[in-house]
């Protein structure tokens, strides 16, 4: 999904529902084609971001209401990204993605890789 000229400080939200019968190893979520600003990516389970922090690299479950930020691409060549494995801490359920830039107008593409789910945008 492409967002162009998202206003400063405005949240753009996306919903992803991971079904209980999802047969996958994990989820790759990232901002690509960032052509303006420095948008930040947040993900929360069952609630709109920013959620209560609580998902760490050693978490094996993603509790309802908990969230995390997506760090910058380790290579320094891309936007924020989040990669989580099923059961480490990803679980079937509803996840809300929030993107915001508190300093600049931003333009980016949100890419979600997994099988059998749809990303829905709303404000």
Secondary structure, 3 states (H helix, E strand, C coil): CEEEEECCCCCEEEEEEECCCCCCCEEEEEEEEEEECCCEEEEEECCCCCCEECCCCCCCCCCCCEEEECCECCCCCCCEEEEEEECEEECCEEEEEEEECCCCCEEEEEEEECCCCCEEEEC
